[in-house]
Amino acid sequence: MSRTSRHEETADGERCGGLGQQGSDGGAGEAGGRAEDVRFRVLGPFEILGARGPISLGGPRQRALLARLVAAAGTVVSTDTLIEDLYQGRPPATAVGSVHVYVSNLRRVLEPARAPRTPPRLLVARRPGYLLATTDVDALRFGKLVTDAELRPPAEALPLLEEALGLWHGVPYGEFADELWAAAEVNRLGELRMNAIESRAQALLDVGRPQPVIHELESETAEHPLRERLWWLRALALYRSGRQADALATLRRARKVIADQLGLDPGPELRELEKDILRQAQSITPPPEPGPVRLSLVRPEAVAPVPRGGAAAGEER
């Protein structure tokens, strides 16, 4: 029998055990407001913003419960799973009641204007647990921007990717990044970010702007030295900036890092790029930018005058 089988939901979706109590994990909720004004931020420190600014979420377990629901992306998380994750497999006998208190407190701070006995719109009870009914999450916005950018030409994709990467402010889920329940989502978001960084670098190269790629990917290759695509993009940016020797040095450095850490040779893309740079292949040279149209001016005296009758001199009538 589950821990929650003895507890039935009331008509308004609230649960027994702590209803109406502020408790030490509660918050003032003054920054909240309407449900549609609440924004959830997980691409860095975990925080919730209301119409008047950040919303105080209370103590660590209460914050963790809300973060766990955000990570579920609109799907139901059972009460048993919440307890397992919040207490890391060692729940006290009061765990179920504590979860109900946390939920009640969170509903109060997320929707302070909600009338008594009115069903909540954000933190919703749904058997066998709860779900967070919102799409105003920066991680969702990030994913949509990246997906939209994939369908656009480079010049149009670039601002979308820059906006997407601008949403990041640190390690996803902040204080909860090392929790077991957060690990898969943190890794997924991290991989999406790296894909966006690579896509942005490619778009910059495609529109003839290699210089930003050189500087931005220097730190990324240092942080992710085994990600060959980053080395490829940086070397190509150096080459297109007229720095062939530096491009080859970058590829040699990549080869050494991969050999030292993995005992392997670089993949075919890096090897082919090195060959192309050495022979200055046309395939990696950007096409020349179209210049201004030059009109061929003909001197007036080079044009034979046309007789008043309309026929040129010497033309048969």
C-alpha positions in Angstrom: 0.0 0.0 0.0 1.4 3.5 -0.9 2.0 6.1 1.7 -0.8 8.2 0.2 -3.6 5.7 0.0 -5.1 6.9 3.3 -5.3 10.5 2.2 -8.2 11.6 0.0 -8.3 14.9 -1.9 -10.9 17.5 -1.0 -13.1 19.1 -3.6 -10.9 22.1 -4.1 -7.8 20.1 -4.7 -6.2 21.0 -1.3 -5.1 18.2 1.0 -5.3 17.6 4.7 -2.4 18.1 7.0 -1.3 21.7 7.4 -3.9 23.6 5.4 -4.0 27.2 6.3 -0.7 27.0 8.2 2.1 29.4 7.3 4.8 27.2 8.9 8.5 27.9 8.8 8.7 26.9 5.1 6.0 29.4 4.1 6.5 32.8 2.4 4.8 36.2 2.4 3.7 35.8 -1.2 3.4 39.6 -1.8 5.4 39.3 -5.1 2.9 36.9 -6.5 -0.3 37.7 -8.2 -2.3 36.1 -11.0 -1.2 32.6 -12.1 -0.3 33.9 -15.6 2.1 36.4 -14.1 4.3 33.7 -12.6 7.5 32.8 -14.4 9.8 29.9 -13.6 13.5 30.2 -14.1 15.8 27.1 -14.1 18.6 28.0 -16.5 20.8 29.0 -13.6 19.7 29.6 -10.0 16.2 28.3 -9.4 13.8 31.2 -8.9 10.2 32.2 -9.5 9.3 35.7 -10.6 5.9 37.3 -10.1 4.5 40.6 -11.2 6.5 42.4 -8.5 9.7 40.5 -8.7 11.2 37.3 -7.1 8.8 35.2 -5.0 10.1 33.8 -1.7 9.5 30.1 -1.8 10.5 29.2 1.8 12.8 26.5 3.0 14.9 24.1 1.0 12.5 21.1 0.9 9.6 23.3 -0.1 11.8 24.8 -2.9 12.9 21.4 -3.9 9.3 20.2 -4.2 8.5 23.0 -6.6 11.7 22.5 -8.6 10.9 18.8 -8.9 7.5 19.6 -10.4 9.1 22.1 -12.8 11.5 19.4 -14.0 8.5 17.1 -14.7 7.4 19.5 -17.5 3.7 19.4 -16.9 3.4 15.7 -16.1 2.1 14.3 -12.8 4.6 13.4 -10.1 3.2 11.0 -7.5 3.3 11.9 -3.9 5.4 8.8 -3.2 8.0 9.9 -5.8 8.1 13.4 -4.3 8.7 11.9 -0.8 11.4 9.6 -2.2 13.2 12.5 -3.9 12.8 15.0 -1.2 14.1 12.7 1.6 16.6 10.8 -0.6 15.0 7.4 0.3 14.9 8.0 4.1 11.5 9.7 4.8 10.3 10.3 8.3 6.9 9.1 9.4 5.5 12.6 8.9 6.6 12.9 5.3 3.1 12.8 3.8 1.8 15.5 6.0 4.9 17.6 5.4 4.4 17.4 1.6 0.8 18.5 2.0 2.0 21.5 4.1 4.6 22.4 1.5 2.0 22.2 -1.3 -0.4 24.4 0.6 2.3 27.0 1.4 3.4 27.1 -2.2 -0.1 27.5 -3.5 -0.4 30.5 -1.2 2.7 32.2 -2.5 2.2 31.4 -6.1 -1.4 32.5 -6.2 -1.9 34.9 -3.3 -5.1 36.4 -4.9 -6.8 33.1 -5.2 -10.1 33.1 -3.3 -10.7 30.5 -0.6 -12.0 27.1 -1.8 -11.2 28.1 -5.4 -9.3 25.4 -7.3 -5.6 26.3 -7.8 -4.5 27.0 -11.4 -0.7 26.3 -11.1 0.1 23.7 -8.5 -2.7 21.2 -9.3 -3.6 18.0 -7.5 -3.9 15.1 -9.9 -4.0 11.5 -8.8 -1.7 10.1 -7.7 0.2 13.3 -6.9 0.6 16.8 -8.3 1.6 18.6 -11.5 2.6 22.2 -12.3 0.3 23.6 -15.0 2.5 26.2 -16.7 4.5 26.7 -19.8 6.2 29.9 -18.7 9.5 28.2 -18.0 12.8 29.6 -19.4 13.9 26.0 -20.3 10.9 25.6 -22.5 11.4 29.0 -24.1 15.0 28.1 -24.8 14.1 24.8 -26.5 11.5 26.5 -28.7 14.0 29.2 -29.8 16.6 26.6 -30.7 14.1 24.5 -32.6 12.8 27.5 -34.5 16.4 28.5 -35.4 17.0 25.1 -37.0 14.3 26.0 -39.6 15.7 29.4 -40.6 18.6 30.6 -42.8 21.7 31.7 -40.9 20.9 35.4 -40.8 17.5 34.7 -39.3 18.7 31.9 -37.0 21.4 34.0 -35.4 19.2 36.4 -33.4 17.0 33.4 -32.2 20.1 31.5 -31.0 21.5 34.6 -29.3 18.2 35.1 -27.5 18.1 31.5 -26.5 21.7 31.5 -25.1 20.9 34.8 -23.3 18.4 32.9 -21.1 21.3 31.1 -19.4 22.7 32.3 -16.1 24.5 29.3 -14.7 24.1 25.6 -14.1 20.5 24.5 -14.5 18.4 24.2 -11.4 21.1 25.8 -9.3 21.2 24.5 -5.8 19.4 21.3 -6.9 21.7 20.4 -9.9 23.3 17.6 -8.0 20.1 15.9 -6.9 19.4 12.5 -8.4 16.0 13.6 -9.7 17.6 16.6 -11.5 20.6 14.9 -13.1 18.9 13.7 -16.3 17.3 17.1 -17.0 20.4 19.1 -16.2 22.4 16.9 -18.6 19.7 17.2 -21.3 19.7 21.0 -21.0 23.4 21.2 -21.0 23.6 19.2 -24.2 21.0 21.5 -25.8 23.1 24.5 -24.8 26.2 23.1 -26.4 24.2 22.4 -29.6 23.0 25.9 -29.6 26.5 27.3 -29.1 27.7 25.2 -32.1 24.8 26.3 -34.2 25.4 29.9 -33.4 29.1 29.6 -34.3 28.2 28.0 -37.6 25.6 30.8 -38.3 28.3 33.4 -37.6 30.6 31.8 -40.0 27.9 31.5 -42.6 27.2 35.2 -42.5 30.9 36.1 -42.7 31.6 36.9 -39.0 34.4 34.6 -37.9 36.0 36.9 -35.3 33.3 36.4 -32.5 33.6 32.6 -33.0 37.3 32.7 -32.3 37.0 34.4 -29.0 33.8 32.7 -27.8 34.9 29.1 -28.6 38.3 29.6 -26.8 36.6 29.2 -23.4 34.3 26.5 -24.7 37.1 24.3 -26.0 38.9 24.7 -22.7 35.8 23.6 -20.8 34.7 20.9 -23.2 38.0 19.7 -24.7 36.6 16.4 -26.1 33.9 18.0 -28.1 35.4 17.9 -31.5 32.8 20.1 -33.2 34.0 23.1 -31.1 37.6 22.6 -32.3 36.4 22.3 -35.9 34.5 25.5 -35.7 37.3 27.4 -34.0 39.9 26.2 -36.5 37.7 27.2 -39.4 37.0 30.6 -37.9 40.8 31.2 -37.6 41.3 30.1 -41.2 38.6 32.4 -42.5 40.2 35.3 -40.5 43.4 34.8 -42.5 45.2 32.9 -39.7 46.1 29.6 -41.4 49.0 28.8 -39.1 46.8 29.4 -36.0 44.1 27.2 -37.4 46.6 24.4 -38.0 48.0 24.9 -34.4 44.4 24.6 -33.0 43.9 21.3 -34.8 47.2 20.0 -33.6 46.2 21.0 -30.0 42.9 19.2 -30.4 44.7 16.1 -31.7 47.0 16.1 -28.6 44.1 16.6 -26.1 42.1 13.8 -27.6 45.1 11.4 -27.7 46.1 12.3 -24.1 42.6 11.8 -22.7 41.2 9.1 -24.8 44.1 7.5 -26.5 42.4 8.0 -29.9 42.9 10.0 -33.1 40.6 12.8 -34.0 37.5 12.0 -35.9 37.2 12.3 -39.7 35.8 15.8 -39.7 38.9 17.2 -37.9 41.3 15.2 -40.1 39.6 16.4 -43.3 39.6 20.0 -42.2 43.3 19.9 -41.6 43.8 18.6 -45.1 41.6 21.3 -46.6 43.4 24.0 -44.7 46.8 22.8 -45.8 45.7 22.8 -49.5 43.5 25.9 -49.1 40.5 24.1 -50.4 37.8 26.1 -52.1 35.2 24.2 -50.1 36.2 26.0 -46.8 36.7 29.4 -48.3 33.6 31.6 -48.0 32.3 32.9 -51.3 33.3 36.6 -52.0 30.7 39.1 -50.8 28.9 40.6 -53.8 30.3 44.1 -54.4 28.5 47.1 -55.8 27.3 46.8 -59.4 29.7 48.7 -61.7 28.0 50.2 -64.7 30.0 50.3 -67.9 30.0 53.9 -69.0 30.3 54.5 -72.7 31.8 57.8 -73.9 29.2 59.8 -75.8 31.6 60.3 -78.7 31.8 56.5 -79.2 28.2 56.4 -80.1 27.4 57.1 -83.7 24.9 59.9 -84.1 21.5 58.9 -85.4 20.2 60.9 -88.3 17.0 62.9 -87.7 15.2 60.5 -89.9 15.7 57.7 -87.5 18.2 55.5 -89.4 21.9 55.2 -88.5 24.5 56.5 -91.0 25.1 54.0 -93.7 21.9 52.1 -93.0 19.9 51.1 -96.1 16.5 52.7 -96.4 
